Amino acid sequence: MSGSRKAEFAGEETQALAQGASRQAQHLEAVGRLASSMAHDFNNIIAIIEGYTSLLLAQRELPEPMIDPLRQISQATERAANLTRQLMIFSRKNVVQPRPINLNELTQNLTYLLRRVLGQEIEVRHSFAADLPMVEADASMMEQVMMNLAINARDAMPEGGHLAIETAVVEINEREAQERAEARAGRFARWSISDTGAGMDAETLGRIFEPFFTTKETASGLGLSAAYGIIKQHQGWIETHSRPGEGTRFDIFLPIKEAAKPEAPPAKGPESGAVQGQETILLVEDEPAVRELASLQLRKLGYKIISAGSGTEALRLWPKHEGEIDLLFTDMVLSDGMTGRDLAETLQAEKPEMKVIFTSGYSLDVVEQDFGLRKGAPFLQKPFHPQALARMIRQMFDPLEKPNQPGSMP
């Protein structure tokens, strides 16, 4: 084969690989949208189970044989809520708290835990780039990525082997970016983890980031999809290289940014022990079971509740009850097409002093980006513990600290 023909063939092969990777990225994007919708619906269901379980456990005269089963239900519900959080991570719909971090230091700090997780049969090796620039990332999420990839590598080396973790600084030019589906030109920190395990064939390699896809009998199939979602949410990407019998390598690319000064944590005020009240709350929730549960929880705390199943119904009830309503507690996504923000703005235009708390099965990032919730607005992500709602309501009327953080299940 002539040199020109070889170059032409190599170019065609590179283009085909790039097109295949692009199709996979588009497929994962579509799966991510589906995962986000599923997580939202599951959170509503989980909220009902956890809410009624908490109400039963709070009863003083609860028969002893019922206590342990109810606690088991509560724990199982918390595990289910964790699964939906991983779906949110894959779909990049979770809250990120970035700060300047050094991947060398983060990896070094994780080494002891990694060795405990991997066991004595797997040797961990490091190769760190000197003077590695900072990246802006959520440290706990980066730790989760590394742990998920390490566990995946461990399962691929049942008889032991080597796990290598490397860092490097790479420059990607425009031509290289065009040849790699999710890449872009620029300067990046590359964080790599490779194993000497069984490797994967092309078909498996093309599906490893899909939620619930797994080749293991007991795994959830969410570890790699969560890692993929986290890195995408940090404006990075993952490249995977593997062949049967030759091990697997994951290359994570994160943009290098000028390190910003870390923000000082907000000063905490004293916690309010008072969770009961006598105010009147307008509760707007289009899921009947969730609405009934929230109404029951709030009435037990002493509040007067006016319930509505839609924004339209809330507007119809408003003229009759405007003078007595102290707080609006509304879902952000309502079935009649109105958002919780639309409803709140309409009602506060007539009664500016009325307090508002928003809730949703979607995460804070989603309701801010997709549904226009203003930054810092009081928000509870479903499923939330009844005490989280009770505390936030009291903070609205007896403010000790700004209630602007999601209050999900403890």
Beta strands, then each sheet from edge to edge (+ up, - down):
strand 1: 99-101
strand 2: 122-127
strand 3: 135-137
strand 4: 161-172
strand 5: 186-195
strand 6: 237-242
strand 7: 248-255
strand 8: 280-284
strand 9: 304-308
strand 10: 327-331
strand 11: 355-360
strand 12: 379-381
sheet 1: 1+ 3-
sheet 2: 2+ 4+ 5- 7+ 6-
sheet 3: 9+ 8+ 10+ 11+ 12+
end
